[in-house]
Amino acid sequence: MAAYIIAMVNVHDTEKYKRYMALASQACQEHGGTYLARGGDKEIVEGSFPGDRVVILSFESIEKAREFYHGATYQAGKQERAGAADFNMMIVDGV
C-alpha cells in the first residue's frame, strides 16, 4: 500500500535550505520516492496550516517512507537544514 510524506515548511535561510533540498531529492530517489508537490502555489480553503511551503512525497509502502526518513542521506540533509527552516513532517499510510 502506498504511503506519503507530507511536510509543511517555513524557510528562513534559502541558501542553506537549497543544500537540504539537494540531499532530500537524492534520498527520495534512493528510496524509490516521487515528489507529488514541492512548494507550488497553494490555496487554503479551510483552517490554517503551519507552513508557507508544502511538500508531498509518495512511496510504495510505509516501510519505504520510513527508510527514506531514517536513511543516511536524508539525515545528512536534515543536518544541513538545521536553523534554515521551521519544519513539520508526517508519514501517512495510503488507502
N, C-alpha and C positions, 0 to 999 in steps of 0.2 A: 504494500500500500504506500502511496506517495506521502511525503512529509514536506513541510515548508518551514523555512526560517524567515521570520518577519522581524525587521529592525526599524526602530524609529530613532532618528538621529538629529541632533543639533550640532553642526560643525562650527568650531571656533578658530581653528588653525588649518586653513585649506591646504597648505603645502605639506604639513605633517600628515593630514588625512589622505592625501594622494598616495603617500608611501604605504599607508594601511590598505588603501583600495587595491593597489597592485598585488600585495600579498594575499588579500582576501580573494581576489579574482583567480590567482594561481591555486589557492586552496580549493576553491569551488570546482575548478577544472579537475584537480587531482582526485576529487571525490565524486565526480560524475554529476555535479550540480548544474543548474541552469538559472540564470537571472531572469525573473519574470518582471520585476520592476526595480529600477535603480535610480531613485532620486528624480523621477519625472514630475510633471505637473500633477497636482492633486486637488481635489475639491472635497472639503469636509462637508457632509450633508447632515450629520447629527453629532452632537457632543464635541469633544476636543481630543486632540492627540498630542503625545509628549514630544513630538519632533517635527522639524521642518522638512526632513528628508525621510522617505520611506524606501526600504529595500526589501524585496521578497525573492527568496531563492527556493527552487524546487529540487527535491532529491527523490530517488526511487523508494527510499524507506526511511524510517526514523533512525535506524542504525547508521545509515549513510550520513544523515544530517548531523548526528552526534559525532561521527568520525571526522567530519569537516570541522566542527567546532573545536573538538579536543585535539585535533591534529597539530603537528609541529609547525606547519606553515601558517595556519590561521593564528595560532598562539603567538607566533613571531609578529604577525600583523597587529594583533591586539596590543602587544607591547609598543609598537610604533604609534598606535592610535592614542596611547595614554596622554591625557591632557589636551588632545586635539578636538574632542567632541564629547557631548553627553550622549550616552548610548543605551538604548533599551532593546533587548533581543529576546525572542522566544522561538522554540521549536514546536510546531503544531502538526499533529497527525492528520493526514488527509482522510477523505471518506470514500 
